[in-house]
Amino acid sequence: MDEYRFGNGEIEAVLATDAETRYRYFIKRTADWEQVWSLRNVDGWVLAATDDGRQVAPFWPFQAFAQRAAVAQWADAEPTPIPLESFMERWLPGLANDGRLACVFPGLNGRGPTVEPLMLKDDIQDELDRLE
């Protein structure tokens, strides 16, 4: 599948939106392109934590956004694609079983909406169903 081509200023415009808008963008683009991106380094997939210490796995809709996040504590990480089927069938249930959250499309400040993995799965499935 070809990589999504961004219009002039689209990346910055999307990053400047609020968390709810980025969440909806993530759901739509993930369903459209059937792929999710995260960051991986030599130790494995990167994780963050909520203010109360719960582990969170960050995800982005496109490589360009994940690449922008590969700074500071994640400077050694590379954007890595995850096929949507694997994300839905293995990743999200696995995160739920491990008691982790999904952080959908963290912005420039490193923060984004954190959701229960199975809720994210339902939201993506709803969008996929709508596209059929």
C-alpha positions as CSV (number, residue, x, y, z in Angstrom):
1,M,0.0,0.0,0.0
2,D,1.3,3.5,-0.8
3,E,2.1,5.9,2.0
4,Y,-0.5,8.6,2.6
5,R,0.5,11.9,1.0
6,F,0.1,14.9,3.2
7,G,-1.0,18.3,1.9
8,N,0.9,21.4,2.7
9,G,0.7,22.1,6.4
10,E,-1.5,19.1,7.1
11,I,0.9,17.5,9.6
12,E,1.2,20.7,11.7
13,A,-2.5,21.4,11.4
14,V,-3.5,17.9,12.7
15,L,-0.9,18.1,15.5
16,A,-2.3,21.4,16.6
17,T,-5.8,20.1,17.1
18,D,-7.2,19.0,20.5
19,A,-7.1,15.4,21.7
20,E,-10.7,14.5,20.7
21,T,-10.1,15.7,17.1
22,R,-6.8,13.7,16.9
23,Y,-8.7,10.7,18.3
24,R,-11.3,10.9,15.6
25,Y,-8.6,11.4,12.9
26,F,-6.8,8.4,14.2
27,I,-9.9,6.2,14.0
28,K,-10.8,7.3,10.5
29,R,-7.2,7.1,9.0
30,T,-6.5,3.8,10.7
31,A,-9.7,2.3,9.3
32,D,-8.9,3.8,5.8
33,W,-5.3,2.6,5.6
34,E,-5.6,-0.5,7.8
35,Q,-2.4,0.2,9.6
36,V,-1.2,1.6,12.9
37,W,2.2,2.9,13.9
38,S,4.1,2.8,17.1
39,L,7.8,3.2,18.1
40,R,10.2,0.4,18.7
41,N,13.8,0.4,19.9
42,V,16.3,-2.4,20.7
43,D,14.4,-3.1,23.9
44,G,11.1,-3.5,22.2
45,W,8.0,-1.4,21.9
46,V,8.0,1.9,23.7
47,L,5.7,2.6,26.6
48,A,4.8,5.7,28.6
49,A,2.8,6.0,31.9
50,T,-0.1,8.0,33.1
51,D,0.3,10.4,36.0
52,D,-0.8,7.6,38.3
53,G,1.7,5.2,36.9
54,R,-0.4,3.0,34.6
55,Q,1.5,1.8,31.5
56,V,0.4,3.2,28.2
57,A,1.2,2.1,24.7
58,P,1.3,5.0,22.2
59,F,-0.1,4.7,18.6
60,W,-0.2,7.0,15.6
61,P,-2.1,6.8,12.3
62,F,0.9,7.4,10.0
63,Q,4.7,7.0,10.1
64,A,5.2,10.8,9.8
65,F,3.5,11.4,13.2
66,A,5.3,8.6,14.9
67,Q,8.6,9.9,13.5
68,R,7.9,13.3,15.1
69,A,7.5,11.6,18.5
70,A,10.8,9.8,18.2
71,V,12.6,12.4,20.4
72,A,13.8,12.8,24.0
73,Q,13.2,9.4,25.8
74,W,12.2,7.8,22.5
75,A,15.1,9.3,20.4
76,D,16.5,5.7,19.8
77,A,13.1,4.4,18.6
78,E,12.0,3.8,15.0
79,P,8.5,4.1,13.7
80,T,7.2,0.6,13.0
81,P,3.9,-0.3,11.3
82,I,1.4,-2.7,12.8
83,P,-1.2,-4.3,10.4
84,L,-4.7,-3.3,11.5
85,E,-5.8,-7.0,11.7
86,S,-3.0,-7.8,14.2
87,F,-3.7,-4.6,16.1
88,M,-7.3,-5.5,16.5
89,E,-7.0,-9.2,17.2
90,R,-3.7,-9.4,19.2
91,W,-2.5,-6.0,20.3
92,L,-5.6,-4.5,21.8
93,P,-6.8,-7.6,23.7
94,G,-3.2,-8.2,24.9
95,L,-2.9,-4.6,26.2
96,A,-6.3,-5.1,28.0
97,N,-5.1,-8.4,29.5
98,D,-1.9,-6.7,30.7
99,G,-3.9,-3.9,32.3
100,R,-2.4,-1.3,30.0
101,L,-4.0,1.6,28.2
102,A,-3.7,2.8,24.6
103,C,-2.6,6.4,24.1
104,V,-4.1,7.4,20.8
105,F,-2.1,9.9,18.7
106,P,0.0,11.8,21.4
107,G,0.5,15.4,20.3
108,L,3.7,17.5,20.4
109,N,3.5,17.6,24.2
110,G,3.6,13.8,24.4
111,R,0.1,13.6,25.7
112,G,-3.0,12.2,24.0
113,P,-6.3,10.6,24.8
114,T,-5.7,7.4,26.8
115,V,-8.4,4.8,26.4
116,E,-9.1,1.3,27.4
117,P,-7.8,-1.0,24.5
118,L,-11.2,-2.7,24.0
119,M,-13.0,0.6,23.7
120,L,-10.5,1.6,21.0
121,K,-11.1,-1.7,19.3
122,D,-14.8,-1.1,19.3
123,D,-14.4,2.5,17.9
124,I,-12.2,1.2,15.1
125,Q,-14.6,-1.6,14.3
126,D,-17.5,0.8,14.2
127,E,-15.6,2.9,11.6
128,L,-14.7,-0.2,9.6
129,D,-18.4,-1.3,9.6
130,R,-19.4,2.2,8.4
131,L,-16.9,1.9,5.5
132,E,-18.3,-1.4,4.3
